[in-house]
């Protein structure tokens, strides 16, 4: 069970990508076979891309594949480099937690105000509801990767510095 929770973002990305592919294929098939189009598919695909980006960011953070500039930290003595990496990881997690907090505010505001999407006229918060969870998941994966790297069991298997 923990193995599946550890790969939660990969499952979410796969489900979103599968749904987006099916929706896009259905739109193209209907357009070429009937000369009609599912006009609202663009709205759904855009929301899917947004969620795919956020949950894909969590998968990248889990594997330590985010862009990192370590040039200056690598020039520092081992202990100072460790502190810089720890501070960088902590600030990244803080920034992501703040993004989750503000996304939660966005979803709450959209829910309270009753704003609807332009194409399907459904509540806009449906599209935004996954964002706070996605940013929290990135923060969690970033914290896990930072702790792993600082302990020395990072991608290279050796301590940094």
C-alpha positions in Angstrom: 0.0 0.0 0.0 2.8 2.4 0.8 4.4 1.7 -2.5 1.2 3.0 -4.2 1.1 6.1 -2.0 4.7 6.8 -2.8 3.8 6.8 -6.5 0.5 8.7 -6.2 1.5 11.5 -8.5 2.5 9.1 -11.2 -0.9 7.4 -11.1 -2.6 10.8 -11.2 -0.5 11.9 -14.1 -1.2 8.7 -16.0 -5.0 9.1 -15.4 -5.0 12.7 -16.5 -2.9 12.0 -19.6 -5.2 9.0 -20.5 -8.3 11.1 -20.1 -6.8 14.0 -22.1 -5.7 11.7 -24.9 -9.1 10.0 -25.1 -10.9 13.4 -25.1 -8.6 14.8 -27.8 -9.0 11.7 -30.0 -12.8 11.8 -29.6 -12.8 15.5 -30.6 -10.7 14.8 -33.7 -12.7 11.8 -34.7 -16.0 13.6 -34.3 -14.8 16.6 -36.2 -13.6 14.6 -39.2 -16.5 12.2 -39.3 -19.4 14.6 -38.8 -17.9 18.2 -39.3 -19.0 19.0 -35.8 -16.7 19.7 -32.9 -16.8 19.3 -29.1 -16.2 23.0 -28.5 -15.6 22.6 -24.7 -12.8 20.1 -25.1 -10.3 22.9 -25.3 -11.4 24.1 -21.8 -11.1 20.6 -20.4 -7.7 19.9 -22.0 -6.4 23.2 -20.7 -7.4 22.3 -17.2 -5.8 18.9 -17.7 -2.6 20.4 -18.8 -2.5 22.6 -15.7 -3.1 19.6 -13.4 -0.6 17.5 -15.3 2.0 20.2 -14.9 1.5 20.4 -11.1 1.4 16.7 -10.5 4.3 16.1 -12.9 6.2 18.7 -10.9 5.6 16.4 -7.8 6.9 13.4 -9.8 10.0 15.4 -10.8 10.6 16.5 -7.2 10.3 12.9 -6.0 13.1 11.9 -8.4 15.2 15.0 -7.8 14.8 16.1 -11.4 14.1 19.8 -10.8 16.6 22.2 -12.2 19.2 23.0 -9.5 22.0 25.5 -9.7 24.7 24.1 -7.3 27.7 25.8 -8.8 28.3 28.1 -5.8 27.3 25.5 -3.2 29.9 23.1 -4.7 32.6 25.8 -4.3 31.9 26.0 -0.5 33.5 23.8 2.1 31.5 20.6 2.8 29.7 21.9 5.9 28.8 25.3 4.4 27.6 23.6 1.2 25.4 21.3 3.3 23.9 24.4 5.1 23.2 26.1 1.7 21.5 23.0 0.4 19.4 22.6 3.5 18.4 26.3 3.4 17.6 26.0 -0.3 15.4 23.0 0.3 13.6 24.6 3.3 12.9 27.8 1.3 11.6 25.7 -1.7 9.2 23.8 0.6 8.1 27.1 2.2 7.4 28.6 -1.2 5.5 25.5 -2.3 3.4 25.5 0.9 2.6 29.2 0.3 1.5 28.4 -3.3 -0.8 25.6 -1.9 -2.2 28.1 0.6 -2.9 30.7 -2.0 -4.4 28.1 -4.4 -6.7 27.0 -1.5 -7.8 30.7 -1.2 -8.4 30.7 -5.0 -10.6 27.6 -4.8 -12.5 28.9 -1.8 -13.1 32.2 -3.5 -14.3 30.5 -6.7 -16.6 28.3 -4.7 -18.1 31.2 -2.7 -18.5 33.5 -5.6 -20.1 30.9 -7.9 -18.0 31.8 -10.9 -18.4 29.4 -13.8 -16.2 28.4 -16.7 -16.7 30.1 -20.0 -17.2 27.0 -22.2 -19.1 24.5 -20.2 -20.6 26.9 -17.6 -19.6 24.6 -14.7 -18.2 25.9 -11.4 -14.7 27.1 -12.0 -13.5 25.6 -8.7 -13.8 22.1 -10.3 -10.7 22.9 -12.4 -8.8 24.5 -9.5 -9.6 21.9 -6.8 -6.5 19.8 -7.5 -4.0 22.7 -7.3 -3.6 22.9 -3.5 -3.1 19.2 -3.3 -0.6 19.3 -6.1 1.5 22.0 -4.6 1.4 20.3 -1.2 2.5 17.1 -2.9 5.4 18.9 -4.6 6.4 20.4 -1.2 6.3 16.9 0.4 8.4 15.3 -2.4 10.8 18.3 -2.3 11.2 17.8 1.5 11.7 14.1 1.0 14.3 14.6 -1.7 16.2 17.3 0.3 16.4 15.1 3.4 17.5 12.2 1.4 20.2 14.2 -0.4 21.4 15.8 2.9 21.7 12.3 4.5 23.8 11.2 1.6 21.5 8.7 0.0 20.7 11.0 -3.0 20.9 10.1 -6.6 24.7 9.7 -6.6 24.6 7.7 -3.3 27.2 9.9 -1.8 26.9 12.9 0.5 27.1 16.3 -1.2 30.0 18.6 -0.5 
